[in-house]
Amino acid sequence: MNSSMEEVQLEREGSLMPVIDVIPDSVYRNPTWKGLGYFFRDLAIYVGMVVLLVFVTNPLIDVPIEVLTILAVTGLFVVAHDSAHGALFNTKRKNSIVGRLAMLPSWHVFEAWVLGHNRIHHAFTVRQGYDFVWHPVTAQEYADKGRYAKVMHRIEWSWMGTGLYYFLEVWWHKMIAFKPPARWIKLIRRDRIVTLSFIALMALGFGVLGYARTHSIFGALWLVGRVEVIPFVGFCVMIGSVVHVHHVQPDIRWWKRGEWTKFKGQMEGTTVNRVPKGLNFFFHWIMIHTPHHVDMRIPMYNLEKAAKAIESAYPEVVHDTPWRFKDFRNSTRTCKLYDFEQGNWLTYKAARASLASQVA
């Protein structure tokens, strides 16, 4: 009886410990062979697709190869994401090596990702002024923007613009063109050099190969574009839409600083999205996102089992829905701006009406 009362009190205070306690110990097992198996499988697919892109010139065949390349980059990124959390292997060294290698095809800077994703996004999920990933602006903040900023907001917060949002707000501003805190400067600078060197060497190598085959600058640039640029752009579109549905939906609330708790952020501010059968071959269950936010130590291949345990204990809390394009599109139409006082999303039209009523 006393134990139950203590758990209820912990939940009221926002602790995740009662949730973590319902997760079976078996989901934390992460044998090295299994993590390496996923890594080398995705790497082999990626390398194979790159080789095909070099030798295949038929546009009808080229398109599906590009799609598979983008999915392979996505799979490697999720492997790296798990490694960055220390979930894929049982030692920091293994996670560090595999994580850095697996992030290269998506052009991500490992330590910059650890700082932004692990220490900020996960620590303050859907908290006003802290979580920078798809952080909404208020009606007044939008009204105060200049014309260009408003246009960019409308593009980035549309279903077609999620990739641009991710490219600018996450990849560019949080990995490439930002000054890290003092204690992170050396680590991020080192990984940034490694990532940019990988991009440059890939471009040089395939540029030379393309020129040797076509004897033209266009041929060189076209091969670099097909092998490097298109997969990166496609990955940004893919990951931008994925991260959006993780934390932006009409019934997901963002919280004011003083009202936010870990329970609200990680249990109520995340989702479980059931993807079409077979897609987890590349997505590695990243759409089973609530248990991942409850405890980052759970390896990707055990998220389904963890979700089942959490949903059994908290059936009214977890957002568990099929991942459908029409729902994603509807969310991008509905969730444009945010009213932190009322705790609800606003369309641009509703935001204008809200500001007009305040003036009246």
Backbone hydrogen bonds, N-H to C=O, Kabsch-Sander energy under -0.5 kcal/mol:
donor,donor_aa,acceptor,acceptor_aa,energy
5,M,1,M,-2.1
6,E,2,N,-2.2
7,E,3,S,-2.0
8,V,4,S,-2.2
9,Q,5,M,-2.1
10,L,6,E,-2.3
11,E,7,E,-2.2
12,R,8,V,-2.0
13,E,9,Q,-1.8
14,G,10,L,-0.5
14,G,11,E,-0.9
15,S,10,L,-2.8
19,V,16,L,-0.6
20,I,16,L,-2.6
21,D,17,M,-2.2
22,V,18,P,-0.6
22,V,19,V,-1.2
23,I,20,I,-1.3
27,V,24,P,-1.4
28,Y,25,D,-1.7
29,R,26,S,-1.3
34,K,31,P,-0.7
35,G,31,P,-1.5
36,L,32,T,-2.6
37,G,33,W,-1.8
38,Y,34,K,-1.9
39,F,35,G,-2.1
40,F,36,L,-3.0
41,R,37,G,-2.0
42,D,38,Y,-2.3
43,L,39,F,-2.5
44,A,40,F,-2.4
45,I,41,R,-2.0
46,Y,42,D,-2.5
47,V,43,L,-2.8
48,G,44,A,-2.4
49,M,45,I,-2.5
50,V,46,Y,-2.3
51,V,47,V,-2.4
52,L,48,G,-2.1
53,L,49,M,-2.4
54,V,50,V,-1.5
55,F,51,V,-1.6
56,V,52,L,-3.3
61,I,58,N,-1.0
62,D,58,N,-2.6
63,V,59,P,-1.8
65,I,61,I,-1.5
66,E,62,D,-2.5
67,V,63,V,-2.2
68,L,64,P,-2.4
69,T,65,I,-2.3
70,I,66,E,-2.5
71,L,67,V,-2.3
72,A,68,L,-2.3
73,V,69,T,-2.5
74,T,70,I,-2.2
75,G,71,L,-2.5
76,L,72,A,-2.5
77,F,73,V,-2.2
78,V,74,T,-2.2
79,V,75,G,-2.0
80,A,76,L,-2.4
81,H,77,F,-2.9
82,D,78,V,-2.4
83,S,79,V,-2.1
84,A,80,A,-2.8
85,H,81,H,-1.1
86,G,83,S,-1.6
87,A,82,D,-2.4
88,L,82,D,-0.7
95,N,91,T,-1.9
96,S,92,K,-2.5
97,I,93,R,-2.5
98,V,94,K,-2.3
99,G,95,N,-2.2
100,R,96,S,-2.0
101,L,97,I,-2.1
102,A,98,V,-2.9
103,M,99,G,-1.2
104,L,100,R,-0.6
104,L,101,L,-0.9
106,S,103,M,-0.7
107,W,104,L,-2.1
108,H,103,M,-1.9
110,F,108,H,-0.7
113,W,109,V,-2.5
114,V,110,F,-2.3
115,L,111,E,-2.2
116,G,112,A,-2.5
117,H,113,W,-3.1
118,N,113,W,-0.8
118,N,114,V,-0.8
119,R,114,V,-1.5
121,H,116,G,-2.5
122,H,117,H,-2.5
124,F,120,I,-2.1
125,T,122,H,-0.6
127,R,124,F,-1.9
128,Q,126,V,-0.5
128,Q,255,W,-3.0
130,Y,127,R,-1.9
131,D,124,F,-0.6
131,D,127,R,-1.5
132,F,130,Y,-0.6
134,W,132,F,-0.7
135,H,132,F,-1.0
142,Y,138,T,-2.3
143,A,139,A,-2.2
144,D,140,Q,-1.8
145,K,142,Y,-1.3
150,K,146,G,-2.0
151,V,147,R,-2.2
152,M,148,Y,-2.5
153,H,149,A,-2.1
154,R,150,K,-2.3
155,I,151,V,-2.0
156,E,152,M,-3.0
157,W,153,H,-2.1
158,S,155,I,-1.6
161,G,158,S,-0.9
165,Y,161,G,-2.4
166,Y,162,T,-2.4
167,F,163,G,-2.5
168,L,164,L,-2.5
169,E,165,Y,-2.9
170,V,165,Y,-0.7
170,V,166,Y,-1.4
171,W,166,Y,-2.6
172,W,167,F,-2.7
173,H,168,L,-2.2
174,K,170,V,-1.0
175,M,171,W,-0.8
176,I,171,W,-1.3
176,I,172,W,-0.7
177,A,172,W,-3.1
178,F,176,I,-0.7
184,W,181,P,-2.0
185,I,181,P,-0.8
185,I,182,A,-0.9
188,I,184,W,-2.5
189,R,185,I,-2.8
190,R,186,K,-2.3
191,D,187,L,-2.2
192,R,188,I,-2.6
193,I,189,R,-2.2
194,V,190,R,-2.0
195,T,191,D,-2.5
196,L,192,R,-2.8
197,S,193,I,-2.2
198,F,194,V,-2.1
199,I,195,T,-2.2
200,A,196,L,-2.4
201,L,197,S,-2.9
202,M,198,F,-2.4
203,A,199,I,-2.2
204,L,200,A,-2.7
205,G,201,L,-2.8
206,F,202,M,-2.6
207,G,203,A,-2.0
208,V,204,L,-2.6
209,L,205,G,-2.0
210,G,206,F,-2.6
211,Y,207,G,-2.2
212,A,208,V,-2.5
213,R,209,L,-1.6
214,T,210,G,-2.0
215,H,211,Y,-3.1
220,A,216,S,-1.7
221,L,217,I,-2.8
222,W,218,F,-2.8
223,L,219,G,-1.8
224,V,220,A,-1.9
225,G,221,L,-2.6
226,R,222,W,-2.3
227,V,223,L,-2.5
228,E,224,V,-2.7
229,V,224,V,-1.4
230,I,225,G,-3.3
232,F,228,E,-1.4
233,V,229,V,-2.9
234,G,230,I,-3.0
235,F,231,P,-2.1
236,C,232,F,-2.3
237,V,233,V,-2.1
238,M,234,G,-2.4
239,I,235,F,-3.4
240,G,236,C,-2.3
241,S,237,V,-1.8
242,V,238,M,-1.9
243,V,239,I,-2.7
244,H,240,G,-1.6
245,V,241,S,-1.9
246,H,242,V,-1.2
247,H,243,V,-1.1
247,H,244,H,-0.8
248,V,244,H,-2.3
249,Q,247,H,-0.5
252,I,249,Q,-2.1
253,R,251,D,-0.6
255,W,126,V,-2.6
259,E,256,K,-1.1
260,W,256,K,-1.5
263,F,14,G,-1.4
265,G,261,T,-2.5
266,Q,262,K,-2.9
267,M,263,F,-2.1
268,E,263,F,-1.1
268,E,264,K,-0.6
269,G,264,K,-0.8
272,V,319,H,-3.4
273,N,271,T,-0.5
273,N,287,M,-2.3
274,R,272,V,-0.5
274,R,321,T,-2.5
275,V,273,N,-0.8
279,L,276,P,-2.0
281,F,278,G,-1.5
282,F,279,L,-1.7
283,F,279,L,-2.5
284,H,280,N,-1.8
286,I,283,F,-1.8
288,I,285,W,-1.6
289,H,271,T,-1.2
289,H,287,M,-1.9
290,T,271,T,-0.8
292,H,288,I,-0.6
293,H,289,H,-1.8
294,V,290,T,-2.1
295,D,291,P,-2.3
298,I,295,D,-1.5
302,N,299,P,-2.2
303,L,300,M,-1.4
306,A,302,N,-2.0
307,A,303,L,-2.7
308,K,304,E,-2.1
309,A,305,K,-1.6
310,I,306,A,-2.3
311,E,307,A,-2.9
312,S,308,K,-1.5
313,A,309,A,-1.3
314,Y,310,I,-2.4
317,V,314,Y,-1.4
318,V,314,Y,-1.5
319,H,270,T,-0.6
320,D,318,V,-1.0
321,T,272,V,-2.5
321,T,319,H,-0.6
323,W,274,R,-2.6
324,R,322,P,-1.0
327,D,324,R,-0.5
328,F,324,R,-1.9
329,R,325,F,-2.9
330,N,326,K,-2.2
331,S,327,D,-2.2
332,T,328,F,-2.0
333,R,329,R,-1.3
334,T,330,N,-2.0
335,C,331,S,-3.3
336,K,334,T,-1.2
336,K,346,L,-1.8
337,L,346,L,-2.3
338,Y,137,V,-2.2
339,D,344,N,-2.6
340,F,338,Y,-0.8
343,G,339,D,-2.2
344,N,339,D,-1.4
346,L,337,L,-2.7
351,A,347,T,-2.2
352,R,348,Y,-2.2
353,A,349,K,-2.1
354,S,350,A,-2.2
355,L,351,A,-2.3
356,A,352,R,-2.3
357,S,353,A,-2.1
358,Q,354,S,-1.5
359,V,355,L,-1.7
360,A,356,A,-2.2
